[in-house]
Amino acid sequence: MEVTSSPALTASQGFTKSPLSFQKQKYIEDGIPRSFYDLEKPSITNLDDIDSQSSTSQSCSEQDQDQQSLSSSESTPSSEDQSPLSDFEKALLHTQPTSAPYPLPPAPTPISVLPLDLKTPDSFVPRDPALIRLTGVHPFNVEAPLTPLYDQGFLTTLNLHYVRNHGPVPQVHDADALSWSFTIEGLCSSPITLTLSDLISSRFEEEVVSYPVTLVCAGNRRKEQNQVRKSKGFSWGAAGLSTSLWTGLPLGYLLSLAGVDSRKGKFVHFEGADALPNGYYGTSVKLSHAMDPERGMMISWLMNGLPLHPDHGKPLRVIIPGMIGGRSVKWLKKIVISDRPSENWYHIYDNRVLPTTISPEESGNGTEEMVKIWKDERYAIYDLNTNSAVVYPQHEETVTIKDGATYELKGYAYAGGGRRVTRMEISLDQGKTWLLGNISYPEDLYRTETESRIYGGRLDLSQNGRDASFCWCFWSLVLPVSTLASASDIVVRAMDEAMMVQPRDMYWSVLGMMNNSWFRVVIHHDSATNTLRFEHPTQPALQPGGWMERVKKSGGDLTNGFWGERQAGEAPTPITPPPEKEITMTNPSINRQITLEELRAHDSETNPWFVLNGEVYDGTAFLEGHPGGAASIINAAAQDISDEFLAIHSENAKTMMPPYHVGTLTPQSLTLLSSPNPPSSIPSTPRPSFLHPKQWLPATLISKTKVSSDTKIFSFSLQHPTQSLGLPVGQHLLVRLSSPPSSHNQAKPETIIRAYTPISDGSLPSGKVDLLVKIYYPTSGSKQGGGKMTQALDALPLHSPVEFKGPTGKFLYLSPGLCSINSHQRAVTNLVMICAGSGITPIFQILRSILSSPASADPTKCLVLDGNRVEEDILCRDALDALADQHKERIHLIHSLSRPQATWKGRKGRMDRPFFQSVVGGPDPARKTLVLVCGPDGLERGIKEIFTGKGGLGWEEGDVIFF
């Protein structure tokens, strides 16, 4: 079959506008120079397109591959939105084929410079927001979500191609690109300098080649190694690979023009233009490999028929098939023939697999012996090893067990050095027995077209009978769902034509490279829903999830030969907690004695002192940035807060205390301060509000109302039937209980203090308060004993007293459109409210207050994002849905479930970066939007990373408030 293109189009007519709409650099109003693909965001950021991908740790149904790829007409922007072709683009672009007997590149979707890159050296580089950033905002190191990468097919668009940058991207303007030059020098008889214009000239026209190559980062799947033991490398997931159709000139041909001395020369060095802390990036390969046509090394200027994107080496790069991506140098400036390997810093101290006995600490000690180890070429990585991964089932995907139902396992595999993957094996009994998978090789479709040309290059997979395999392949196996239901996990391994097979166990090394142990997916069985849930080993970067993280957190040993899992009949191994370190909270140089009178002199809002374990501390420095707000410090002034501090604060907080230590309270003063207050009596004239910021006051438990299997509403009567709680909107209260001794070694009850936001209106004179509490019961097999406070509340008999104190917190909703954060007022027009589980309570409190006023009085718009696992976990749902129905113009409510049942009609999946990118986006330039967050620690850590972290959406920390 021939390759065909539109008959009326010539090379110059095929494009009249830039296919990437790469506009000239321009200045915007703030004077910042920026270069834009001035187009709408790519469709991959659409919530429905990316919600279900495994990189986001969520489940969904399979989507048809045709729906994943946009047709050329759908993805090509209108001519009004595009820039004219530059001379550089006119020179490089060729007629775009419309059909061929082999895969053609899918059309890329438009991209633009992202807000988070504007303050980096890469402020001119357009990028796709769907890519997962692995090293923060800069440098740019990314991989695609695994499932979209696989679903896109054999060839990868620019949008989803992985990127490994060691530093800033060299900026090469179109006007300078054709004159970009590089040298071939060293051990050669005719050193030459060539420009890109030379390479694309008629002189070399017949030598230009095109063929597909899969590039793979040596760190692919590194996060699995980092779970076993932290390496020096950042956490790649299983999508550190991509495949493109590359066009350029064979490296061996260019080297022959320079007259290389193959007798003296043994290595070819490459150096790029990316200036880095340790010099320009450079590396080397063997000269014999460079001259071997079977190895297919190339100097390239087109990627999928388009000029190289800045992240991929614009305007010129090296392509080294079958080797790790670190050998394919970008922004090529120099080629040197040498008798020895490169001495470039990045060739020596990167892309190596040192012996597993060398620790991260030892590797950096700089001794003469260690330097010799680093420079030992035996440890340098060249050819890729054999590797594979499971894509379907996706991470957190669920499958219903039905009679006669089948499921198709699918994934990818690759090998190195041009070797073909010849065998794919799948085991459902941890490697005792194996099943053969089916393998498809899309790369072979290019082999029959020996006379065909594409993008100006000869399709060169069969020249000289070359049969090397440079690309990934796809494997699959259809199994009855009942068979999967009888297994506890899926493990897969690939074998190449040299009979090199993936090992069962991991080879850990200090750089965390070349991880290719069996890929394992755990199967969880839910008898209540008759479903299977699948769990991948890890999720990329800092994304939580995966069985390795779960096993590690539960105390399992990931190196025990059974992936940290206990085997049948094996007795549980008791986990001995490490001895508690004694944390010193005092300054040993402070010997000052402080009286009660002096302490009380600092009962102020500007210079508050407080007491911990008989020691006095100055809290002034905490007024501005304390997570609980200035009020929590002011309310502690001249108080002994030992119980509260120790019950609430972490070990890290304790280590911060010595600099604020001012002295020791005298014994007599401590006795007076510690004396119990006289019993509270109910005055004849009721206090209008119940809470007191410095005094614990009792309320009586009068009812427990079950809301769900693990959630109850606890109702307490206050001191008088007409008393209000006295809790401002946005604030919370403290609850204090004593739990029974947890062991025989504990002499007295343990004081438990937790913060809660009531669901009852704190301003109404109702004489009661309602707390919605999710009870954390102990789980089977967990070393955690469940929630102390929630279980203590649950066990409390009716009519028992419980102590309350408050209000506290750093956030206040003062009046329509006006908030206070740490006593600083902020005008707002929009609130983004993110919550999970019982974290809905402060969100509900604020939302109810806003919507209690008419829109004319309070026009504040609210976006509520409520994430839970299953439908039963959605708390306050009826009330929330009612508010959303009544105030559609003021509130947008999204419920998201990570483990939904089949009947769920709402959003499915975790609330993750692609989700927030889609529905929230970047910060409000006017800073009249706040993000309010309340939920489990994992959610709050994720939000902080996504919104304000280095790889985040660009929000200021002051605009994201955590309750």
N, C-alpha and C positions, 0 to 999 in steps of 0.2 A: 504494500500500500504506500502511496506517495504522501508526502507532507504537503498539505495545501494551505493557501492563505487567500485572503480576499483578492479576487483577480484584478480588481480595479486599483489596487494599492501598490505603489512602488515603495521602496525604502523611505523615500522622502515624504511620500503621501500617507504612509501608514500612521504617522503621528503629525499633527499640526500644533499640538500643545504638549507641554511636558507631561509624560505619563505619571510622574510623581508630583507634579505641580510644585516643584522646588523653586520657590520664589526668590527673587533677589533680596539681599539683606536690606531691611528697612528699619526706620526708627518710628517708634510709636510715641504717644504723648508724653510718657514719662522719660523719654530719652534713652531707653534701653535698646540697644541694637538686637534685633531678633530676626531669625530666618524661619519662615513658616511654610508648611504644607497647609495652605489656608483653606481647609476643607472641614467637613463635618467629621465627627469622631467615627472610627471604624465600627462596623456592625458587630465585631466580636465583643465589644463592650456591652452590647445589649444583654440585659439580665437573663433573658431566656436562653441566650446562646452560651452563656458561661456558667450558669448556676450549677450545672450538674457535673462539672469537671472534677476529676480526681484531685487536682491541685487544691481545690477548695474544700476538700474533705466532706463532700456531700453526695447524696444519691439522687438518681433520676432514671427515667426510662431511656433506652437507646434512641438516638436520633438518626434519621436517615442521612447517609453521608452526603447525598445530593443537597440536603438542606444546610449542611455545614459550609459548603463552598458556594460562593456567589458567582453568578455568571458575569462575563466581562461587561455586559451591558448594565448589570445592576451595580457593579462596583466602580465603573469608570465615571468620574465626575463630569459635569457639563463643562463645555468649553469656556463658559463665562467664569468658572471658578478656577481655571487653570492658567499657569504662566506660559508664555510662548517658549518653544524649544530653544535652549541655548546652543551655541556652536558645538560645545562639548557633547550634548545629547544628540544633536543631529549627526555628529560623526560616528557615534557608537551604536545608535539604534538601528535595528533592522526590521524587515517586515515580520509582523507577528503571525505565526501560524494559527490556523483555526481548527485544524484536525490533524491527527497523526496516529500511527499504529502503536505509539508509546505514550506514556503520560506527559502531558504538557503542564507547565506551571499554572497553578490556580491564580486568578487575578488578585493582586494585593488590594486591601482596602485602604482608603486614605488615612494618613496620620498627620499629626502636627506636633510642634514643640509642646511638651507638657509643662504645666506651671512649676512642678517641683524641680525641673531642670534649669529654670531660668536663672537661678543664682549660682549655677555651677559653671565650670569651663565648657560644658557641653550645651550651652544655652542656644546653640544654633541647630541642634540635632533633633529632627522629628522622630517620635517613637510611639509605639503602641502601648496604651496603659494596661492591656491585658497581660503583658509579660510580668513575671514574678521577679521582683528585685531581690537579689541574694546578699548584696553588700551595701544596703542602704541606698541613698540617692546617688552617691558618686564614690568610686567609679561605677560604671554601668555594667553590671554582670547579672544576666537574667536567663531564665528558661521559661518556656511556655507551660501553661497548664497541660498536663499529660494527655488527657482525653482529646481536647481540640487538636493537639499536635498530631495524634494518631488518626483522628477522624478526617483531617485535611488530606490524608492520602500520602502517596509516595513522595511527592515534592512539597517542600515547605515554603510558604510565602514569607516575604520579608517580615510581615507582622508577627509571626510566631517563631522565627529563627532565633536560636539561642545566641547570646553575645557574651564574650569574655574580653573585657577591657582591663588593662592594668592601671590605666590612668586616663588623663584627658584625651579626647578624640582630636587628632590634628584637623584643623579646618582648611579645607582645600576648596577654593571657589571655582566655579565652572570655568571662569575665564583663564584660570591657571592650570586646569586639569590636563589639557592636552600636552602641555609642555613639561608635565611632571616627568622627572628623569630618575634613572637608577644606573648603577655601574656594575659591570662584571669585571672583577680584577683578581689579583693574587697569582696563583700558579697557572698562568695561561699565557700563550704567546701573543695574543691580540686583545688586550683589555679594551672594552668598549663601554660607551655611554649610550643608552637608548632612552627615548621619550615614549610616552604613551602614543603620541602621534606617529612615531616610527612603527610601533607594533601593529597599529591598525591600518598602515599604509598598504598599497598594492604590492609592495616588496614581499610582504609576508602573508599575503592573502590566502594562498593555497595551503599554508601550514597551520592556519587557525583551526582549532578543534573545539568541540562542545561535547560534554558528557556529564552525567549526574555523579555527584560524590556526596556521601554522608560524612559530615564533620561531627566529631564527638569530643567533648571536653574530657580530659583525663580525670576530672573530678566527678564525672557522672556517677550518681548513686552515693556520693560521699557522706550524705547525712546519716546513712546506716553506719558507717564507720564512726562518725562523731557521736552516735548514740552509745556505741561500745566504749569508746574512749575519745575524748576531744583531740582532734588533730589540729594542725596549723591552718587547715583550709576551711573555707566557708561551706555551707551546707547545700550542695546541689541535690536535687531530687533525682528522679529517673527520666527527666526530659532534657538532659544536657546534650542533646544531639539534634541535628537537622539535616535535611537533604535539599540540595539545589542543583540546577542545571548550570554548570559553570562554562564560560567561554574564554579562551585565551590561547597562548602559544606554549607548546611543550617545552619544559625547562631544559631537557637534554638537547633539544635543537638549538636553543639560545646559547647554551654553554659551548656547544661545538663551534658556534660562530666566533667565540672568543678564543678558541684553540686551547682548551684545557689540557693540562699536563696530567694525563691519567696515570702516569708512572709515579710521579711525586705526590700528586694531589690525592687525598683520601676523603676529604670532607668538603661540603658546600655550606658556607655560612650565609645566613640571611640577617639583614638588619632593617628595622622599620623606622618610621619617622616619629613614633610616639615617645616623647621625652618623659622619662620616668625618674624617680628618686635615685635609682642606681644606673642611670644611663639609658640609652635607647634600647628598646626591646630587641633581642636577637637570639638566634639559636642556630643549630646546624643539623644536617643529615649526612649520611654517607654518600660520597660521590658516585659510587657504583649504583646506588639506588636512584640517584638523580638522573643518571644516564640511561637507565633501563626503561624502555617504552612500556614494559609490563607494569611498571610502578605508576605511570600516568601522572607524574608531577607537572604542574602547569603554572605559568604566570597569567593571572586572570584579570579581566576588566569588566566582565558582565556576569551578573548573577540572576538567573531566570530571565535572561534576555534584557535586563535593565542595568544601567550603570551602577556600580557598587555604591551602596548606601554608606554614609560616613562611618557608622558602627562596624561595617564589614570591610573597611579598608580603602574607601574611595581615595584615589582613583585606581589603585593597582595593588594586587596582593599575590601571595603564593598560595597554591592549593596543593596539599600533600595528601593524596588519598591513602586510606588504610592505616594512617598514623594518627596519633593524638592531635587534637586541634591546635595545641601550642606550637606545633612545627609549622603551621600555615601562617606565616608572618604577614601582617596587614601593613598597609601604607609603605610598601617596599621601596627602599632607597639604595640598598647595597647588597651585592652578591660577591662573596669572596671564596676562591678556591684555596684550600689550605691542606697541610699535611697532618693537622690535628683538629680535634673538636673545638668548637667555639669556646672562648673564655668569657663570653658575655655573662654578666651576673645572673640573668634570668635563665640562661641555659644551665648554669651550675646549680642554682638554688631554687629552681622550680622544675616541675615535671620530672620528678625522680621518685622511685620507690626504694627508700632506704631500708635496711634490715629492720624487722619488726621489734628487735630488742632496743632500738634507739628511741628514747622518749623525747617529747617536745622540748623539755628543759635541756637535755643533753645535746640535742641537735643544734642549739643556739649558743653553746658555751664558748665557741670561737677558738678552741684549742687546735694545735697543729694537727693532731690526729683526726679531729672532727672535720677540719677543712679537707683533709685528704679523702675522707669518706664522701663528702659532698662532691668532690671532683672526680671520683671514681666512675668512669664511663659505664661500668657494669650496672650501675644503678639508674642510668638514664633511661627514660621511656621513649620508645620509638613506635613500634607497631602496637595497635590496639589489641587487647585480649578479647576472647570470645565472651559475649554478654547477652543478656535478654531480660525482659521484664513483662509483667502482666499489665495490660491496660483494662481489659474487661474480664472479670467484674471490676468496677471502679471502687476506689476507696469509699466506704460507707454506703455502697449500693445495697439495696435489699431486693430479695427475690422471693416470691411466694411459692411455697411447696405445693405443687398440684400433680395429681396423677397424670402420667404421660407427658408432662412438660419437659422440655429440654432447654439447655443453656449453652451458648457458644463462648468458650473461653477464647480470648484473643490477646495478642501482644506483638512485640517486636523482638528482633535479634540482629546482631551484627558480629563480624569477626574482623581481624586485622591483617595487614600485610597483603591484601588482595585475596585472602582465603574466603571460600564460600562456607556459609553455615549449612551443614548437610543433615543435621538431625536436631529435632526439638522434642524434648521429653517432659512429660507432666506426671507428677506423682500426687496421689491423694492419701498416701499412708506414710508420709515423711521419708520417702526414698526407698522404702522396702520393695515396691514394685513400680513400674513405669508404663506410661502410655505414650505412643508416638503421636505427635501433633502433625498437622498438615502445614506445609511451608509454601508460600508464594514468593516469587522473585520478580517484581516489576522491572528491575534493572535489565532482565533478560530481553524485554521487549525492544530495547534499544540495539541489541546485538545484530539483528538481521538487516539493519538499515545501513549497510556499509557505504553506500553512495549518497546518502542523504546529507543535507546541510541544514543547520538551524542556527539562527542568530549570527550568521556569517561564518560559522565554524562547521567543519566536517564532523559528523556524528561518529566519534572515534572509539567505539567499544569493540570493534572487530578488526581494526587495523593490525596487520601482522599476526592475525590469529589470536590477539590478546583476549584472554578469557578471565582476567582478574575480576574479583567482585569488590566493588568500592562502596556499596550501599547497604542500607538496612534491608531486611526482609520481614515478612509478616507471617506469623504462625496462628493457628486456630485449632480448636478441638471441640466438637459438639458432644455434650454429655447429658444424660438424664438428670434433672434436678434432684431426683431421689438419690442418685449416686453422690452428688455434692452434699446432700443432707446427711449422708453417712460418714462424711469426712470432717476432720477438725481443721484442715488447712489444705492449701494448694502450694506445691513447690514446682518450679520449672527450671530447666537447664538446657543450654544449647551446646552443640558440638560442631567444630568446623572440620574441613576436609583434611587437616593434619591430625585429627582425632584429639584435638585440644578441647576439653570439656570444662564447663564451669564447675568450680569446687563447691563442696557442701559448706565449708566453713570459710569465714572471712580471713584475709591476710591484712591485718591492720598495719599501717605504716604512718610515719609522722606527718606526711603531707596529705594523707587520706586519698590517695589516687588509685585508680585501676580496680576499684571494688567490683568484683564480678561473682560473688558467691551466689548460690541459688536464690532466686527471687521467691519470696514466701508471702502468701496471702492467707490470713487467718479467717476461718469461717465461724461465725457466731450463730447459734441456734436459738430462736425465740419461740418457745412452745405456745406462748399466749397468743401470738399473731400468726403462728405457723409460717414463719419467714426465716430466711437466711440473711445474715448481714456480713459483708466482707470488709476486711481491714488490711490495708497495705502496710508495709513496714514503717514508712515515714511519710511526712509531707515536707516539701522543700522549705528552705530558709528557716524563719522562726515560726512558721505555721504549726500549730499544735496538731496532734493526731498521729495514729499509727501504733501498731502493736509493740514496736520496740520501745517507744516512749512509755506506753502503758506498763509493760513488763518491768522496765527499769524503775518506774515510780513505785511499783508494788514490792520492790526489793529483789526482783529476780536477777539472776546472773546471766547476762546475754552471751557469755562465753562458756556456758556449761555443756555445750554440745547439743543442746535441745532447745536452742533459741530462748533460753531463760524459763521455759515452761517445765513444770513438774511432770514426770512420766507416771503412767498408770501404776498404782501400788506404791509409789514413792511417798514416804512420809514427808509432811511439810517441814521445811528447814526453818527453824526459828530464826527470826531476824533480830539480831542483837543491836539495839540502837547504840550509836557511838556515845561515849560519855559526854555529858553536858559540860561545855567549857564555862568556867567561871568568868563572867563578864564584869569588868570593873567599870562602874559608872562614875567614879569620883576621880578628882585630880589630886594625886598624892602630894603635890606641893602646896595644897590649900590646907591651912590649919586654923582657919578663922572660926570662932564660936559665935553663933547668932542667937539672939534672944527672940522671944515671941513678939515683943514690942517692935523690934526691928523688922521681923518678917511681916507683921501687919502693916507696917509703914509702906510696904510694897504691894498692898492690896489695891492695885490701880490698873487702869487700862493701858497705861503707857510703859510701865516698868514692873510687870508682874513677877513675883517670886513664888515658888511652890516647893513642897517637900516630898521627897522620895526616900523611903527607908531611913528617915531621920536626917537626910542630907538636903541642903537647900540649893535650889537651882534658879538661875535667872532666865525667865521665859521670853524676854523681850525680843530676842532674835527670831523666835518662832511666830511672832504675831503676823508676819507677812505671808509666809509660805506654808504654814502648817496645814496638812490635808484636812483637818477638822475645822479649819477656820480660826480666825483670831479669837472668836468667842470661847472656844474650848480652852485656850490659854488664859484668857481673862477670867473665866469662871473658876479656874484652878488657883487663882492668886490667893496667897496666904492660906492655902489648904494643904492637907496631907492627902495626896492623890495616889499613894502607893498601890492600893488595890486596883484602881482604875488603870493606871499606867501599865502595871504588870499583866493585867488581864487582856489588854487591848494591843499593846505594842509588840513589835517583833524584836528579835535579837539585834538586828541592825540598828533599830532605834536606840537600844541600850548602849551600843558602842559609840553613839553620837553624843552621849551626855557629858563626858569629862570636861570639854571646853566651857560648859555652862555651869559648872559646879562652883558655888561661891562660898560654901562653908557648911558647918555642922550645927544643927539646932541643939541648943543646950538640953541636957536631960530633963530639967524641970519644965522647960518650954515644950518639949516633945510630949511630956505627960499631960500638960494642960491642953495641948492641941489635939491629943488623941482621946481625950475624955469624951465619952458619948454625949451627944446632945440630949437634953431632957425629952422624954417621950412627946411625940407630937399629939396635940389635943385639937379637937375640932372646935374652932372658935364659934361663938354665938353668931357673929356676923361673918358670913362666908367670904373667903377670899375670892375675888372674881375669877382668878385662874389658878390652876393647880400647880404647874411646874415651877420649880425654883432652880436657878442656875448653879447654886452652890450647896444645895441641901437635898439629900435623898429623902423622898416622901413616899409613904406607902399607899398603894391602891389595892383593891380586893378583886381577886379573880372570881367572876360570877358566871362565866359560861365558856364552853369550847364548842365551836361549830365546825364540823368536818366539811371541807371544801373539795378535797380530792384524797387519794390514798395516802398522800404524805403532807398535806397542807390543811391547816385549821385556822379559824379566826378565834383569837383569845380576847375576851371582853372583860374589862376591869371597871369597877365603880370607883369614882373619885371620892373626894371627901364630902361633897355635897351634891344633891341631885341637880342643882342649877349651875354647877361649876363648869367652866370651860377648861379645856386642856391648857390653853395658852401657848400653842405651838405655831410660830409663824410659818407661812408657806415657803417650802424649800428647806426647812430645818428638820432635824430629827431629835429623838430623845434617847436617853440611856436607860437600860433596864439592868437591875442588879439582882442576882439570885445567888444562893449558896447551894452547891451540889454536895451530895454525900461524898466522903472520902473514896477515892478511886482505888486505893490499895491499903494494905495493912500498914505500910510504911508512912502513909499520910495521916498525920495526927489530927488534923482538923478539916472541916469542910472547905472546899475550894470556892473562892469567890469568882463568879462569872459575870462579866459585864459586856453587853453588846448594844449596838445602836440599832434602832428601828424607826421607821416612818409609819405612823398609823394610817389606816385607810379611812378612819372616821375624820370628820371635819374638826380640826383643832380649835376653830373659832366659835363653835356653837356651844351654848350653855346646856349641854346634855347630861352632864354629870358622869360621863363614861368615856372610855377610849377603847378602840378596837385595833388589835394588831393582827395582820395577816402573816403567818409564820409557816415557812416550809420546814418540815422536820427532817433532819438528816439522821436516819437510822443507820446503825452499823451494817455493812454489807459483808456477805459471806466471802471469806478468803482475803479480806482486806485487813491490813495492820491498823487502819484507822478505826477509832471507836465510834465514829459518827459525830454529830454536832452536840457539844456539851450543853449549850444553852437551850437549843431547841428540844432536846430530849428531857432536860430538866423541867422546862415549861410543860411539856406533854405529860410528865409524871406528876405534876403539881395537883393536889386535890382542890376542888372548888372551895371558895371562901378563904383561900390562902392569901397572905399579903405578899405583894411584890413591890420592890422599891423602884422609883422613877426619879430621874433628874434631867434637867435641860432648861431651855433648848440649847442645841449645839449644832455646828455645821458652818461651812464657809459661804453657802449660797442662800440668798433670800430673793423671793419674788416680791418686790415692794409694792408695785402698782402697775397698771397697764403699760407694758413696754419698758419697764424699768426694773433692773435687777441689781443686786449687790453681791460682789464677790470679794471676800476678805475686806469688807467695809468700803470697797471702791465701787461706785455706782457705774452701771453699764446700760445704755439704751439698746433695746433689741427689737427687731421686727420679726425674727424667725428663731424658732428653737428646734433643733434636731434632738430627739429624745430616744436614746438607745438603751434597751434593758433586756433582761432575761430572768426567768423565774420570778422569785419574790422581789427582784430588783424593780419590778413595776411600781412598787408602792410610792417612792418619792416622785416618780414620773406622773403617776395617777393624781397625786396630791396637787402638783403644779398645774397639770392639765385641767383638772376640775376647777381650780381657781380661775384660770384664764377664761374658760368657757362659761363660767357663771356670769360673766359680764357680757353684754351685747357686743357684737362686732364693732359697732360705732364707738364703743368705749374702749375696747381692747381688741385691736385688729391683728394681734400677734398670730402668726401662722405656725403650726406645729406639725412636724413630721415625726411620727412615732414608729419605731422599729423594734418589735418585740420578738425575740428569738427564744425558741424552746425546742425540746426534743420531740415530744409527742403532744397531741391535741389536749390531753388531760392536764398537761403542765401549764397551759395558758391561764394565768390567774387574772382575776377581775375582767374576764373576757366579755361578759354580758354588758357590764358598765362601759367598758371601752368601746365596744361595737355600737352601743347606743349613742355615745358621744360622737362617734365618727359619723353615724347616720344623721344625727341632728345638726351637725356643724360641718358639712362636707366642704364648705368653702374655707374652713379654718384649720381643719385637721386632716392629715393623710395618714392612715394607719395600715401598717404591713405586719401581719403575723408570718413568721418564718419557722418551719419545722425541719429539723435535721434528720429525724427518723419518722417520717409521716406514714400513716397507713394509706392504703390504696384509695380510700374514700376522701382523702384530704384534697380540697380544691384550691387552697392557697399556695403561697410560695413554698418551694421545697429547697432545703439546703441550709448550710451554715451561713451566718452573717460574716462574710469575709471581705477581703480587699476588693475583688471585682464587684461584689454587691454594693459596697459603700461607694466605690468609684462611680457606679451607675446611678444610684439613687440620691447620693449626697454630693459627691464631687469635691472640688477644691473649696478653699475658704472664701468667705464673703469679703471682697475688697473693702467694703465700707465697715467691716467688723461689727455688723449689727446682727450677726447670727452666732448663737452659742450651741455647742454640742453638750448635752447632759447625759451622763452615763451612770448606770447602776446595774450591777450584776456580779456573777462569780469572778474570782480573781483572773481566771483564764480569759474571760471576755474583756475585762478591763485592761489586761496586759496587751491583748490583741488590738484593742481600740487605740491604745496609746501608740503602739508601733505603727499601725496603719495610718492614723491621722497626723501624728506629730513626730514620728520616728524618721530616721534617715531615709528609709524607703517609702515614706508615707505620702499622704495627699497634700501636704504643705500647710496644714493648719498650725497656728500658733498654740503653744501650750496653754496660754491664758484663755483661749477660746474653747477649750475642751475641759469640762468640769466633771470630776468624779465624786460621787456621793459616798 
